[in-house]
């Protein structure tokens, strides 16, 4: 605090009924000096703590479980309809309003896009006309099979969610949750995850401005999956152009942005259909990720988009279905893939966008300018969810999506 402004600061704190007191002043001694009733009772040199703190170099060892983790085949005959029904009712997918509806999410009536609306949330800044967008994310299964790439993917995912609102991702904070760091394998996970975050933030121009670490998270000697949670914040220059992530209007055209490959490593499909967390991590390509962000942000600035939703857990099928049930409008999608089950692939750097027919040409020009793959995959309308060989009545899918979590949580209450 600037000297002489003490009372002004105290007045602000007291206005909001917060405790406040003047406790000291900055000196040039290089020491922290503590006084009790005028008598010095402690003196600690600051330099050793701030600049000369000891370095703890813990041993690391690549976890034994990673040996052969990439060697897995998806060779069962499973219909896409069966897989969809199983994935869409999973706790990772369904609506969590049972939790967040118990709290005020309006932030002094400034919330533009709140919880449950898919992808990033947004609040307006009344004084500037701008909006802040936020998202927190981490796919722990990806971090389990490859901590470095999984942590990088968490940065990409949180940034992607922010970009889907039309905001430019700016910076992250993190919460690094791991097991016992005295275990060399856990320490290896931690070190690898930090490297992944560093590389992603550098390439995506989203610096780490703060964070915290939570260690020793284990039960009976078994640590949690490495969980480097990433919270991203971004800025939208126009609070009136916050992009929704669910379908908006009958007759609009749906596009897929980005490349879909047969990438099922640590996917929800593998977990549900095969009971395993294994495989090869999906490709991490920062250039493609930035191209996706920039395409959506620029198209939104030009008023060409009605909605944008990133493709993540459960692939195109689950992301598109969520857009439909949250928007309460049906969809019809037909997409050509190398393998029919690729509708559940979890390739990174993808999104589904909704465009009015008259804006399609202009939108495609924007996509071309950023050199990103795109294709028309369907349209909005009706009362059904139709995605290749997957069919579901919208009302039945909505019932599962909006009620399943509550049913599971309350069954033991």
Secondary structure, DSSP 8 states (H G I E B T S, - for coil): --TT-HHHHHHHHHHTT----------SSSEEEEEETTEEEEEEESHHHHTS-----------GGGTTTT---------HHHHHHHHHTSTTTS--HHHHTTS--STTTTEEE-TTSSS-EEEEETTTTEEEEEEEE--HHHHHH-HHHHHHHHHHHHHHHHHTTT-EEEEEEEEEE-S-TTSHHHHHHHHHHHHHHHHHHHHHT-EEEEEEEE---EETTEE---EEEEEEEEEES-GGG--BSS---TT-EEEEES------TT-HHHHHHH----S------HHHHHHHHHHHHHHHHTT--SEEEE--TTHHHHHHHHHHHHHT--EEE----SSGGGGG---SS-EEEEE-GGGHHHHHHHHHHTT--EEEEEEE-SSEEEETTEEEEHHHHHHHHHHHHHHHHHTT-
